[in-house]
Amino acid sequence: MIVGEKADTKFWSDEVLAKAQAPKEMFVVPGATHMEMYDKPQFVTPAVEKLNGFFAQHLA
């Protein structure tokens, strides 16, 4: 899960993560709201980097 620290919807991510099977991880982007995760490079870039690393590790 990737979620903005200030996202109003973060509680849903918390619920999904609790029910998910491994491998699982939550990456919280500091200072980001839900909407800022779509188009603000300072928030999107770390999220994409995290996804790349996670997929490389678990889908290789």
N, C-alpha and C positions, 0 to 999 in steps of 0.2 A: 504494500500500500504506500502510496505517496500522497501526502496531504499537507496543505498549508497550515502553519502554526495558528493562524488567525481565522481559519475556515470555520464558518458556522456549521458546516456539515461534518466536521471532524468526528463527532460522536458516532456517525454511521461507519466510518472507517475503523474506529475502535471496536465496534460490534462485529464487523466482518472479520477483522483480524483475529478476534477471540475465537471465532468459529472455524477459521481456515486451518487446513492441514499444512504441515511442513513440506517444503521450505516456505517460510513466511517471514516477513520483516516489515516494519513500518519506518518510513523515512519522512521525517517532519521537516518541511522547508521553513526555516526561520523567517518570521515576519510576513509570510505570504497569506493572502486570503484565498478563498476558493477561486474566484474569478481571475485573480492575478496569476494563477498557475497556468492559464491559457496563453498569455501573450506577453508577459513581462520577462525579458531575457534573464534578468538577475534571479528569477525564480524557476524558469523553465530549464535553463542550462544545467543547474545541479540535479534537477529531477531526471533529465535525460541521461546524464552521466551515471546516476545511480541505477537507472534501468539497464543501461548497457553493461555495467559490472555485474548486476544480479543475473541477467540473462546469460552472460558469458560463463558465469560460474555454474549455473544450474541447468543450462540447456546444452552445454558443450558435450 
